[in-house]
Amino acid sequence: MEALQKIALVFTIIGAIVWGMIGLFDFNIIDALFKDMYIIARIIYIIVGICGLINIGLLFNHIESK
């Protein structure tokens, strides 16, 4: 399970960087890379969202360990 959480954390960090680029530069790299492939971009957003939900478990694991 720890490996899954680390992978999810990496995807979440990548997603945060993408959102930072959108906010700072009004540039969406996902749309730039997958212009004509809307479904692939949508799948990427779904994966990042699921990874964010998995990372909620990291928060609760940290709280339970104290």
JOCOR-V833127 format. One record per backbone hydrogen bond with DSSP energy under -0.5 kcal/mol. NH is the residue of the N-H (numbers start at 1). CO is the residue of the C=O. Records with the same first field share a line. If there is no record, write none. Layout:
NH: CO + CO
This chain:
5: 1
6: 2
7: 3
8: 4
9: 5
10: 6
11: 7
12: 8
13: 9
14: 10
15: 11
16: 12
17: 13
18: 14
19: 15
20: 16
21: 17
22: 18
23: 19
24: 20
25: 21
26: 22
27: 21
29: 27
32: 28
33: 29
34: 30
35: 32
38: 36
40: 37
41: 37
42: 38
43: 39
44: 40
45: 41
46: 42
47: 43
48: 44
49: 45
50: 46
51: 47
52: 48
53: 49
54: 50
55: 51
56: 52 + 53
57: 53 + 54
59: 55
60: 56
61: 57
62: 58
63: 59
64: 60
65: 61
66: 63
